[in-house]
Amino acid sequence: MHIELNATVAAAGLAPFAFTFSGANAEAADQLWTTHLTPLIADCPYQTPAAVAQDPAIAAMRAVYKRLGKEPSRYRPSQEALWRRIAQGKGLYRVNRAVDLNNYLSLRFRVSCGLYDRAALTAPLTVTVGEAGQSYPGIGKGSIDLAHLIVAADAAGPFGSPTSDSRRAMVTPATTEFLLIAYAPQAQVDAAAFASTLTALALTTLDSHDVAAVTVG
């Protein structure tokens, strides 16, 4: 698998990386919550929701949005939205093992992570910029305006973004083939540490033995 990176997105400062893996998803992720998510949430480093945007990695992502013409306070990158929710004392929702793992990685590494059902996607894949008039139904949300937003797209059109992913490639408990895209700003995320953590936790959470890096560029 290969993901093409649009030159405009790269010039704005985004350096995404991606992985494929398979596994047995399910609705409960008790071990992941007990050993990783609950302690991370309890040690939230932000005293107020406004402080989240000052984190260097999150501020760098907000800057990428602004360079592309998207207002990050209206269309928040997902890692910012997750940490703001936690800083507000609302905790974090449980979804299923794979999505909970994806959220943990997003929180720990301060990077927007999109997790997709590979079976729903058709090559070629690209990370590009949404065009005027483009939209899709977001997961748990209404229509997402994709104009000027970073989007992941396949042959059928956009299916994901750092703000909100589409229902078309949504991961469910029945999903067994995954694509994870980390929408990382340049020089802000340790990709090697991310890969190591993903590999270890995909094994214990999903019984996954085949985490593989995807070329993006």
Secondary structure, 3 states (H helix, E strand, C coil): CEEEECHHHHHCCECCEEEEEECCCCCCCHHHHHHHHHHHHHCCCCCCHHHHCCCHHHHHHHHHHHHHCCCCCCCCCHHHHHHHHHHCCCCCCCCCHHHHHHHHHHHHHCCEEEEEEHHHCCCCEEEEECCCCCEEEECCCCEEECCCCEEEEECCEEEECCCCCECCCCCCCCCCEEEEEEECECCCCCHHHHHHHHHHHHHHHHCCCCCEEEEEC
